[in-house]
Amino acid sequence: MNSRALIFAILSLSATALYAADTHPGQTFKTPSGVSIYYEVLGNSAGTPLVVANGGPGFDHTYLHLSDAWDVMGKTRKVVLYDQRGNGKSSPVAPGQSCTLRDQIEDLDALRAQIGAERIDLLGHSWGGLLVMAYAARYPQHIQHLLIVDSAAPKWSDTIFLFKDVFPEGVEREDAARFASEMGDKSAADKLLREYLAMLFYSPEKRDAALAQMADVDENRKIRRDCHRSFFKRNLGPNHSTGRGRQGGARIPGARCRRSGRGGAG
């Protein structure tokens, strides 16, 4: 599948059916740092696999199965979904164990090695977009195509959030619930999460169907806090050095940028 066809397939997520639950078989492996990472492989075709980093931080991959796009793509190529460190079926973060952006990058590279791929097509959604930008900065030689979907700017402070302009009532409800959520009120935290998720859809019908199916979704707030602290002040742009003399997308062999103007979750 060429890059144009791959981008079209990803953008078709909003047109696909909603799945209720993740029934796909998976397996775990140990990273060099001793963390167990859970992953699923859809399809067994030869060629460059597509590895998907989900949003969060603090969520597992299961919301990706609200769409059957991955199964459709799995008929013609290998698609790999996984639970990031500390989430879902991956092992919990042990006391004293870190969960930084660097840890997440190394876990992702360990997954690449586990599936036996020298180069991968790498897609990141939302927070996963920041993760794959950082991975590209550290390991550009392992990327065939890099796809960033509905993510923030490479430098977090450069991100322009439009929610207050498009969903002013939703933002007001978020603000009302935020303080109680930060004080540990789980019902307020759940309400805050629902309000945010509701603003990610441009189709009310798909929004309502997705929220109904995500009734049991939970967020690992400790993972979220740890990861946020490690990337808030970073610049993951293609011309910004990230250490060891490495840079981002500008160093990916043969890199070209293609952009789609349509965002949202369906």
ChimeraX commands (.cxc) that place a marker at each C-alpha (Angstrom):
marker #1 position 0.00,0.00,0.00 radius 0.5
marker #1 position 1.52,3.34,-0.99 radius 0.5
marker #1 position 1.49,6.38,1.30 radius 0.5
marker #1 position -1.45,8.05,-0.46 radius 0.5
marker #1 position -3.60,4.95,-0.11 radius 0.5
marker #1 position -2.55,4.57,3.52 radius 0.5
marker #1 position -3.55,8.15,4.34 radius 0.5
marker #1 position -6.93,7.62,2.62 radius 0.5
marker #1 position -7.53,4.49,4.66 radius 0.5
marker #1 position -6.84,6.34,7.92 radius 0.5
marker #1 position -9.10,9.23,6.97 radius 0.5
marker #1 position -11.83,6.69,6.27 radius 0.5
marker #1 position -12.04,5.89,9.99 radius 0.5
marker #1 position -15.02,8.20,10.35 radius 0.5
marker #1 position -16.96,6.24,7.74 radius 0.5
marker #1 position -16.52,2.80,9.28 radius 0.5
marker #1 position -18.72,0.84,11.65 radius 0.5
marker #1 position -18.37,1.15,15.41 radius 0.5
marker #1 position -17.20,-1.92,17.28 radius 0.5
marker #1 position -18.41,-2.62,20.80 radius 0.5
marker #1 position -15.48,-4.48,22.33 radius 0.5
marker #1 position -11.97,-5.69,21.71 radius 0.5
marker #1 position -12.06,-9.44,21.07 radius 0.5
marker #1 position -8.79,-9.63,19.17 radius 0.5
marker #1 position -6.16,-12.09,20.46 radius 0.5
marker #1 position -2.89,-10.60,21.62 radius 0.5
marker #1 position 0.36,-11.40,23.40 radius 0.5
marker #1 position 2.90,-9.81,25.68 radius 0.5
marker #1 position 6.68,-9.51,25.68 radius 0.5
marker #1 position 9.31,-8.15,28.05 radius 0.5
marker #1 position 11.22,-5.01,27.08 radius 0.5
marker #1 position 14.93,-4.63,27.95 radius 0.5
marker #1 position 13.83,-2.48,30.91 radius 0.5
marker #1 position 11.70,-5.33,32.27 radius 0.5
marker #1 position 8.24,-3.94,31.40 radius 0.5
marker #1 position 5.63,-6.25,29.87 radius 0.5
marker #1 position 3.99,-4.76,26.76 radius 0.5
marker #1 position 0.76,-6.16,25.32 radius 0.5
marker #1 position 0.20,-6.02,21.55 radius 0.5
marker #1 position -2.10,-7.34,18.84 radius 0.5
marker #1 position -1.23,-8.14,15.23 radius 0.5
marker #1 position -4.01,-7.89,12.66 radius 0.5
marker #1 position -3.18,-9.56,9.36 radius 0.5
marker #1 position -0.08,-11.45,8.33 radius 0.5
marker #1 position 0.83,-10.01,4.95 radius 0.5
marker #1 position 4.44,-9.40,4.10 radius 0.5
marker #1 position 5.74,-5.87,3.75 radius 0.5
marker #1 position 6.13,-2.90,6.06 radius 0.5
marker #1 position 3.87,-3.23,9.12 radius 0.5
marker #1 position 1.75,-0.33,10.36 radius 0.5
marker #1 position 2.25,0.30,14.09 radius 0.5
marker #1 position -0.37,2.48,15.81 radius 0.5
marker #1 position 0.24,4.56,18.95 radius 0.5
marker #1 position -3.09,5.44,20.58 radius 0.5
marker #1 position -4.10,8.63,22.34 radius 0.5
marker #1 position -3.84,9.42,26.02 radius 0.5
marker #1 position -1.55,9.34,27.84 radius 0.5
marker #1 position -3.33,7.11,30.29 radius 0.5
marker #1 position -5.56,5.13,27.90 radius 0.5
marker #1 position -5.13,1.67,26.43 radius 0.5
marker #1 position -5.61,0.91,22.74 radius 0.5
marker #1 position -9.12,-0.55,22.91 radius 0.5
marker #1 position -10.94,2.60,21.77 radius 0.5
marker #1 position -9.27,2.11,18.41 radius 0.5
marker #1 position -11.54,-0.90,17.92 radius 0.5
marker #1 position -14.55,1.41,17.76 radius 0.5
marker #1 position -13.62,1.39,14.08 radius 0.5
marker #1 position -13.13,-1.64,11.86 radius 0.5
marker #1 position -10.60,0.26,9.70 radius 0.5
marker #1 position -7.71,-1.70,11.22 radius 0.5
marker #1 position -9.34,-5.04,10.42 radius 0.5
marker #1 position -10.01,-3.88,6.87 radius 0.5
marker #1 position -6.38,-2.84,6.46 radius 0.5
marker #1 position -5.30,-6.10,8.10 radius 0.5
marker #1 position -6.63,-7.99,5.06 radius 0.5
marker #1 position -3.83,-6.57,2.91 radius 0.5
marker #1 position -1.10,-5.65,5.39 radius 0.5
marker #1 position 0.07,-6.23,8.96 radius 0.5
marker #1 position -1.33,-3.79,11.55 radius 0.5
marker #1 position 0.04,-3.70,15.12 radius 0.5
marker #1 position -1.86,-2.14,18.04 radius 0.5
marker #1 position -0.46,-2.09,21.57 radius 0.5
marker #1 position -1.04,-0.92,25.13 radius 0.5
marker #1 position 1.49,1.64,26.27 radius 0.5
marker #1 position 3.47,1.18,29.47 radius 0.5
marker #1 position 1.25,1.00,32.55 radius 0.5
marker #1 position -2.03,0.81,30.62 radius 0.5
marker #1 position -4.52,-1.88,29.70 radius 0.5
marker #1 position -3.01,-5.36,29.50 radius 0.5
marker #1 position 0.57,-4.11,29.70 radius 0.5
marker #1 position 2.12,-4.43,33.15 radius 0.5
marker #1 position 1.36,-1.72,35.73 radius 0.5
marker #1 position 4.12,0.73,36.51 radius 0.5
marker #1 position 5.81,-0.57,39.65 radius 0.5
marker #1 position 6.69,1.68,42.60 radius 0.5
marker #1 position 9.81,3.62,41.76 radius 0.5
marker #1 position 9.53,2.78,38.04 radius 0.5
marker #1 position 9.42,5.72,35.65 radius 0.5
marker #1 position 6.97,6.40,32.83 radius 0.5
marker #1 position 8.54,9.25,30.89 radius 0.5
marker #1 position 8.45,10.15,27.22 radius 0.5
marker #1 position 11.86,8.52,26.86 radius 0.5
marker #1 position 10.51,5.28,28.40 radius 0.5
marker #1 position 7.61,5.29,25.95 radius 0.5
marker #1 position 10.00,5.81,23.01 radius 0.5
marker #1 position 12.16,2.87,24.09 radius 0.5
marker #1 position 9.09,0.66,24.61 radius 0.5
marker #1 position 7.92,1.49,21.09 radius 0.5
marker #1 position 11.32,0.60,19.66 radius 0.5
marker #1 position 11.30,-2.65,21.63 radius 0.5
marker #1 position 7.94,-3.44,20.03 radius 0.5
marker #1 position 9.40,-2.77,16.59 radius 0.5
marker #1 position 12.21,-5.20,17.33 radius 0.5
marker #1 position 9.75,-7.75,18.77 radius 0.5
marker #1 position 7.76,-7.92,15.52 radius 0.5
marker #1 position 11.00,-8.27,13.54 radius 0.5
marker #1 position 10.67,-5.10,11.45 radius 0.5
marker #1 position 13.69,-3.01,10.53 radius 0.5
marker #1 position 11.39,-0.22,9.31 radius 0.5
marker #1 position 7.75,0.48,10.12 radius 0.5
marker #1 position 4.92,2.75,9.06 radius 0.5
marker #1 position 4.13,4.58,12.30 radius 0.5
marker #1 position 0.83,6.29,13.09 radius 0.5
marker #1 position 0.11,8.33,16.19 radius 0.5
marker #1 position -3.32,9.60,17.22 radius 0.5
marker #1 position -3.66,12.59,19.58 radius 0.5
marker #1 position -1.05,12.06,22.35 radius 0.5
marker #1 position 0.23,9.19,20.22 radius 0.5
marker #1 position 1.11,11.81,17.59 radius 0.5
marker #1 position 3.51,13.46,20.05 radius 0.5
marker #1 position 4.95,10.07,20.91 radius 0.5
marker #1 position 5.64,9.18,17.27 radius 0.5
marker #1 position 7.18,12.63,16.64 radius 0.5
marker #1 position 9.57,11.92,19.50 radius 0.5
marker #1 position 10.24,8.41,18.20 radius 0.5
marker #1 position 11.03,9.85,14.76 radius 0.5
marker #1 position 13.49,12.25,16.35 radius 0.5
marker #1 position 15.34,9.40,18.06 radius 0.5
marker #1 position 15.01,6.58,15.53 radius 0.5
marker #1 position 14.41,8.07,12.06 radius 0.5
marker #1 position 16.18,5.14,10.42 radius 0.5
marker #1 position 13.37,2.80,11.49 radius 0.5
marker #1 position 10.50,4.76,9.88 radius 0.5
marker #1 position 9.15,4.21,6.38 radius 0.5
marker #1 position 6.12,6.51,6.72 radius 0.5
marker #1 position 5.11,8.73,9.66 radius 0.5
marker #1 position 1.41,9.62,10.09 radius 0.5
marker #1 position 0.22,12.12,12.71 radius 0.5
marker #1 position -3.54,12.25,13.27 radius 0.5
marker #1 position -5.38,14.90,15.33 radius 0.5
marker #1 position -2.31,15.66,17.42 radius 0.5
marker #1 position -0.96,18.78,19.11 radius 0.5
marker #1 position 1.84,20.94,17.74 radius 0.5
marker #1 position 5.41,19.63,18.07 radius 0.5
marker #1 position 5.89,22.29,20.76 radius 0.5
marker #1 position 2.94,22.03,23.13 radius 0.5
marker #1 position 2.83,25.77,23.83 radius 0.5
marker #1 position 2.35,26.42,20.09 radius 0.5
marker #1 position -0.91,24.46,20.02 radius 0.5
marker #1 position -4.04,26.53,19.41 radius 0.5
marker #1 position -7.10,24.95,21.01 radius 0.5
marker #1 position -10.39,25.85,19.33 radius 0.5
marker #1 position -12.77,24.00,21.63 radius 0.5
marker #1 position -13.91,27.20,23.39 radius 0.5
marker #1 position -14.85,28.70,20.02 radius 0.5
marker #1 position -16.69,25.65,18.66 radius 0.5
marker #1 position -18.12,24.14,21.87 radius 0.5
marker #1 position -18.40,27.00,24.40 radius 0.5
marker #1 position -21.05,25.21,26.48 radius 0.5
marker #1 position -18.97,22.04,26.62 radius 0.5
marker #1 position -15.90,23.99,27.77 radius 0.5
marker #1 position -17.98,25.65,30.51 radius 0.5
marker #1 position -19.12,22.24,31.74 radius 0.5
marker #1 position -15.51,21.03,31.65 radius 0.5
marker #1 position -14.36,24.00,33.71 radius 0.5
marker #1 position -17.11,23.36,36.25 radius 0.5
marker #1 position -16.00,19.74,36.71 radius 0.5
marker #1 position -12.23,20.27,36.57 radius 0.5
marker #1 position -11.61,21.44,40.15 radius 0.5
marker #1 position -13.58,18.58,41.67 radius 0.5
marker #1 position -11.78,16.17,39.37 radius 0.5
marker #1 position -8.40,17.45,40.50 radius 0.5
marker #1 position -9.51,16.98,44.11 radius 0.5
marker #1 position -10.07,13.28,43.42 radius 0.5
marker #1 position -13.81,13.22,42.69 radius 0.5
marker #1 position -14.12,10.26,40.30 radius 0.5
marker #1 position -17.63,11.16,39.13 radius 0.5
marker #1 position -16.40,14.64,38.20 radius 0.5
marker #1 position -13.37,13.12,36.45 radius 0.5
marker #1 position -15.65,10.82,34.46 radius 0.5
marker #1 position -17.87,13.76,33.51 radius 0.5
marker #1 position -14.81,15.76,32.44 radius 0.5
marker #1 position -13.66,12.89,30.24 radius 0.5
marker #1 position -17.09,12.51,28.60 radius 0.5
marker #1 position -17.28,16.22,27.86 radius 0.5
marker #1 position -13.89,16.09,26.19 radius 0.5
marker #1 position -14.67,13.00,24.14 radius 0.5
marker #1 position -17.97,14.52,23.03 radius 0.5
marker #1 position -16.10,17.43,21.43 radius 0.5
marker #1 position -13.98,15.17,19.23 radius 0.5
marker #1 position -16.78,14.20,16.85 radius 0.5
marker #1 position -18.35,16.19,14.04 radius 0.5
marker #1 position -21.13,13.58,13.61 radius 0.5
marker #1 position -23.59,13.64,16.58 radius 0.5
marker #1 position -24.81,10.14,15.69 radius 0.5
marker #1 position -21.33,8.63,15.76 radius 0.5
marker #1 position -20.48,10.62,18.87 radius 0.5
marker #1 position -23.46,9.21,20.77 radius 0.5
marker #1 position -22.80,5.65,19.55 radius 0.5
marker #1 position -19.12,5.87,20.52 radius 0.5
marker #1 position -19.79,7.33,23.97 radius 0.5
marker #1 position -22.33,4.59,24.66 radius 0.5
marker #1 position -19.78,1.93,23.76 radius 0.5
marker #1 position -17.06,3.62,25.82 radius 0.5
marker #1 position -19.10,3.53,29.01 radius 0.5
marker #1 position -16.38,1.57,30.82 radius 0.5
marker #1 position -13.41,3.53,29.55 radius 0.5
marker #1 position -11.02,4.55,32.30 radius 0.5
marker #1 position -8.02,6.83,32.43 radius 0.5
marker #1 position -4.79,6.10,34.28 radius 0.5
marker #1 position -4.25,9.56,35.73 radius 0.5
marker #1 position -0.83,8.77,37.22 radius 0.5
marker #1 position 0.47,7.76,33.78 radius 0.5
marker #1 position -1.03,10.94,32.35 radius 0.5
marker #1 position 0.70,13.15,34.92 radius 0.5
marker #1 position 4.08,11.43,34.56 radius 0.5
marker #1 position 4.05,11.64,30.76 radius 0.5
marker #1 position 2.84,15.24,30.72 radius 0.5
marker #1 position 5.71,16.35,32.93 radius 0.5
marker #1 position 8.22,14.79,30.55 radius 0.5
marker #1 position 7.03,16.35,27.28 radius 0.5
marker #1 position 5.33,19.69,28.05 radius 0.5
marker #1 position 8.51,21.74,27.56 radius 0.5
marker #1 position 9.94,19.76,24.64 radius 0.5
marker #1 position 10.01,20.83,21.01 radius 0.5
marker #1 position 9.51,17.80,18.76 radius 0.5
marker #1 position 9.70,19.78,15.50 radius 0.5
marker #1 position 11.73,18.44,12.56 radius 0.5
marker #1 position 14.52,21.01,12.90 radius 0.5
marker #1 position 14.91,20.84,16.66 radius 0.5
marker #1 position 17.72,18.78,18.16 radius 0.5
marker #1 position 16.54,16.18,20.67 radius 0.5
marker #1 position 19.88,15.06,21.96 radius 0.5
marker #1 position 22.77,12.96,20.64 radius 0.5
marker #1 position 22.84,15.19,17.57 radius 0.5
marker #1 position 19.54,13.83,16.28 radius 0.5
marker #1 position 16.65,15.75,14.79 radius 0.5
marker #1 position 13.06,14.96,13.85 radius 0.5
marker #1 position 11.30,14.39,10.53 radius 0.5
marker #1 position 13.95,16.20,8.49 radius 0.5
marker #1 position 16.26,13.24,9.14 radius 0.5
marker #1 position 13.85,10.52,7.98 radius 0.5
marker #1 position 15.35,9.22,4.72 radius 0.5
marker #1 position 13.38,10.55,1.73 radius 0.5
marker #1 position 10.90,12.39,3.97 radius 0.5
marker #1 position 8.12,14.45,2.37 radius 0.5
marker #1 position 5.20,16.13,4.12 radius 0.5
marker #1 position 1.56,15.64,3.10 radius 0.5
marker #1 position -1.28,17.24,5.02 radius 0.5
marker #1 position -5.04,16.74,5.15 radius 0.5
marker #1 position -7.27,19.55,6.34 radius 0.5
marker #1 position -10.05,17.33,7.69 radius 0.5
marker #1 position -9.82,16.31,11.32 radius 0.5
marker #1 position -12.16,14.99,13.97 radius 0.5
marker #1 position -13.25,11.57,15.03 radius 0.5
marker #1 position -16.24,10.99,12.78 radius 0.5
marker link #1:1,2 radius 0.2
marker link #1:2,3 radius 0.2
marker link #1:3,4 radius 0.2
marker link #1:4,5 radius 0.2
marker link #1:5,6 radius 0.2
marker link #1:6,7 radius 0.2
marker link #1:7,8 radius 0.2
marker link #1:8,9 radius 0.2
marker link #1:9,10 radius 0.2
marker link #1:10,11 radius 0.2
marker link #1:11,12 radius 0.2
marker link #1:12,13 radius 0.2
marker link #1:13,14 radius 0.2
marker link #1:14,15 radius 0.2
marker link #1:15,16 radius 0.2
marker link #1:16,17 radius 0.2
marker link #1:17,18 radius 0.2
marker link #1:18,19 radius 0.2
marker link #1:19,20 radius 0.2
marker link #1:20,21 radius 0.2
marker link #1:21,22 radius 0.2
marker link #1:22,23 radius 0.2
marker link #1:23,24 radius 0.2
marker link #1:24,25 radius 0.2
marker link #1:25,26 radius 0.2
marker link #1:26,27 radius 0.2
marker link #1:27,28 radius 0.2
marker link #1:28,29 radius 0.2
marker link #1:29,30 radius 0.2
marker link #1:30,31 radius 0.2
marker link #1:31,32 radius 0.2
marker link #1:32,33 radius 0.2
marker link #1:33,34 radius 0.2
marker link #1:34,35 radius 0.2
marker link #1:35,36 radius 0.2
marker link #1:36,37 radius 0.2
marker link #1:37,38 radius 0.2
marker link #1:38,39 radius 0.2
marker link #1:39,40 radius 0.2
marker link #1:40,41 radius 0.2
marker link #1:41,42 radius 0.2
marker link #1:42,43 radius 0.2
marker link #1:43,44 radius 0.2
marker link #1:44,45 radius 0.2
marker link #1:45,46 radius 0.2
marker link #1:46,47 radius 0.2
marker link #1:47,48 radius 0.2
marker link #1:48,49 radius 0.2
marker link #1:49,50 radius 0.2
marker link #1:50,51 radius 0.2
marker link #1:51,52 radius 0.2
marker link #1:52,53 radius 0.2
marker link #1:53,54 radius 0.2
marker link #1:54,55 radius 0.2
marker link #1:55,56 radius 0.2
marker link #1:56,57 radius 0.2
marker link #1:57,58 radius 0.2
marker link #1:58,59 radius 0.2
marker link #1:59,60 radius 0.2
marker link #1:60,61 radius 0.2
marker link #1:61,62 radius 0.2
marker link #1:62,63 radius 0.2
marker link #1:63,64 radius 0.2
marker link #1:64,65 radius 0.2
marker link #1:65,66 radius 0.2
marker link #1:66,67 radius 0.2
marker link #1:67,68 radius 0.2
marker link #1:68,69 radius 0.2
marker link #1:69,70 radius 0.2
marker link #1:70,71 radius 0.2
marker link #1:71,72 radius 0.2
marker link #1:72,73 radius 0.2
marker link #1:73,74 radius 0.2
marker link #1:74,75 radius 0.2
marker link #1:75,76 radius 0.2
marker link #1:76,77 radius 0.2
marker link #1:77,78 radius 0.2
marker link #1:78,79 radius 0.2
marker link #1:79,80 radius 0.2
marker link #1:80,81 radius 0.2
marker link #1:81,82 radius 0.2
marker link #1:82,83 radius 0.2
marker link #1:83,84 radius 0.2
marker link #1:84,85 radius 0.2
marker link #1:85,86 radius 0.2
marker link #1:86,87 radius 0.2
marker link #1:87,88 radius 0.2
marker link #1:88,89 radius 0.2
marker link #1:89,90 radius 0.2
marker link #1:90,91 radius 0.2
marker link #1:91,92 radius 0.2
marker link #1:92,93 radius 0.2
marker link #1:93,94 radius 0.2
marker link #1:94,95 radius 0.2
marker link #1:95,96 radius 0.2
marker link #1:96,97 radius 0.2
marker link #1:97,98 radius 0.2
marker link #1:98,99 radius 0.2
marker link #1:99,100 radius 0.2
marker link #1:100,101 radius 0.2
marker link #1:101,102 radius 0.2
marker link #1:102,103 radius 0.2
marker link #1:103,104 radius 0.2
marker link #1:104,105 radius 0.2
marker link #1:105,106 radius 0.2
marker link #1:106,107 radius 0.2
marker link #1:107,108 radius 0.2
marker link #1:108,109 radius 0.2
marker link #1:109,110 radius 0.2
marker link #1:110,111 radius 0.2
marker link #1:111,112 radius 0.2
marker link #1:112,113 radius 0.2
marker link #1:113,114 radius 0.2
marker link #1:114,115 radius 0.2
marker link #1:115,116 radius 0.2
marker link #1:116,117 radius 0.2
marker link #1:117,118 radius 0.2
marker link #1:118,119 radius 0.2
marker link #1:119,120 radius 0.2
marker link #1:120,121 radius 0.2
marker link #1:121,122 radius 0.2
marker link #1:122,123 radius 0.2
marker link #1:123,124 radius 0.2
marker link #1:124,125 radius 0.2
marker link #1:125,126 radius 0.2
marker link #1:126,127 radius 0.2
marker link #1:127,128 radius 0.2
marker link #1:128,129 radius 0.2
marker link #1:129,130 radius 0.2
marker link #1:130,131 radius 0.2
marker link #1:131,132 radius 0.2
marker link #1:132,133 radius 0.2
marker link #1:133,134 radius 0.2
marker link #1:134,135 radius 0.2
marker link #1:135,136 radius 0.2
marker link #1:136,137 radius 0.2
marker link #1:137,138 radius 0.2
marker link #1:138,139 radius 0.2
marker link #1:139,140 radius 0.2
marker link #1:140,141 radius 0.2
marker link #1:141,142 radius 0.2
marker link #1:142,143 radius 0.2
marker link #1:143,144 radius 0.2
marker link #1:144,145 radius 0.2
marker link #1:145,146 radius 0.2
marker link #1:146,147 radius 0.2
marker link #1:147,148 radius 0.2
marker link #1:148,149 radius 0.2
marker link #1:149,150 radius 0.2
marker link #1:150,151 radius 0.2
marker link #1:151,152 radius 0.2
marker link #1:152,153 radius 0.2
marker link #1:153,154 radius 0.2
marker link #1:154,155 radius 0.2
marker link #1:155,156 radius 0.2
marker link #1:156,157 radius 0.2
marker link #1:157,158 radius 0.2
marker link #1:158,159 radius 0.2
marker link #1:159,160 radius 0.2
marker link #1:160,161 radius 0.2
marker link #1:161,162 radius 0.2
marker link #1:162,163 radius 0.2
marker link #1:163,164 radius 0.2
marker link #1:164,165 radius 0.2
marker link #1:165,166 radius 0.2
marker link #1:166,167 radius 0.2
marker link #1:167,168 radius 0.2
marker link #1:168,169 radius 0.2
marker link #1:169,170 radius 0.2
marker link #1:170,171 radius 0.2
marker link #1:171,172 radius 0.2
marker link #1:172,173 radius 0.2
marker link #1:173,174 radius 0.2
marker link #1:174,175 radius 0.2
marker link #1:175,176 radius 0.2
marker link #1:176,177 radius 0.2
marker link #1:177,178 radius 0.2
marker link #1:178,179 radius 0.2
marker link #1:179,180 radius 0.2
marker link #1:180,181 radius 0.2
marker link #1:181,182 radius 0.2
marker link #1:182,183 radius 0.2
marker link #1:183,184 radius 0.2
marker link #1:184,185 radius 0.2
marker link #1:185,186 radius 0.2
marker link #1:186,187 radius 0.2
marker link #1:187,188 radius 0.2
marker link #1:188,189 radius 0.2
marker link #1:189,190 radius 0.2
marker link #1:190,191 radius 0.2
marker link #1:191,192 radius 0.2
marker link #1:192,193 radius 0.2
marker link #1:193,194 radius 0.2
marker link #1:194,195 radius 0.2
marker link #1:195,196 radius 0.2
marker link #1:196,197 radius 0.2
marker link #1:197,198 radius 0.2
marker link #1:198,199 radius 0.2
marker link #1:199,200 radius 0.2
marker link #1:200,201 radius 0.2
marker link #1:201,202 radius 0.2
marker link #1:202,203 radius 0.2
marker link #1:203,204 radius 0.2
marker link #1:204,205 radius 0.2
marker link #1:205,206 radius 0.2
marker link #1:206,207 radius 0.2
marker link #1:207,208 radius 0.2
marker link #1:208,209 radius 0.2
marker link #1:209,210 radius 0.2
marker link #1:210,211 radius 0.2
marker link #1:211,212 radius 0.2
marker link #1:212,213 radius 0.2
marker link #1:213,214 radius 0.2
marker link #1:214,215 radius 0.2
marker link #1:215,216 radius 0.2
marker link #1:216,217 radius 0.2
marker link #1:217,218 radius 0.2
marker link #1:218,219 radius 0.2
marker link #1:219,220 radius 0.2
marker link #1:220,221 radius 0.2
marker link #1:221,222 radius 0.2
marker link #1:222,223 radius 0.2
marker link #1:223,224 radius 0.2
marker link #1:224,225 radius 0.2
marker link #1:225,226 radius 0.2
marker link #1:226,227 radius 0.2
marker link #1:227,228 radius 0.2
marker link #1:228,229 radius 0.2
marker link #1:229,230 radius 0.2
marker link #1:230,231 radius 0.2
marker link #1:231,232 radius 0.2
marker link #1:232,233 radius 0.2
marker link #1:233,234 radius 0.2
marker link #1:234,235 radius 0.2
marker link #1:235,236 radius 0.2
marker link #1:236,237 radius 0.2
marker link #1:237,238 radius 0.2
marker link #1:238,239 radius 0.2
marker link #1:239,240 radius 0.2
marker link #1:240,241 radius 0.2
marker link #1:241,242 radius 0.2
marker link #1:242,243 radius 0.2
marker link #1:243,244 radius 0.2
marker link #1:244,245 radius 0.2
marker link #1:245,246 radius 0.2
marker link #1:246,247 radius 0.2
marker link #1:247,248 radius 0.2
marker link #1:248,249 radius 0.2
marker link #1:249,250 radius 0.2
marker link #1:250,251 radius 0.2
marker link #1:251,252 radius 0.2
marker link #1:252,253 radius 0.2
marker link #1:253,254 radius 0.2
marker link #1:254,255 radius 0.2
marker link #1:255,256 radius 0.2
marker link #1:256,257 radius 0.2
marker link #1:257,258 radius 0.2
marker link #1:258,259 radius 0.2
marker link #1:259,260 radius 0.2
marker link #1:260,261 radius 0.2
marker link #1:261,262 radius 0.2
marker link #1:262,263 radius 0.2
marker link #1:263,264 radius 0.2
marker link #1:264,265 radius 0.2
marker link #1:265,266 radius 0.2
view
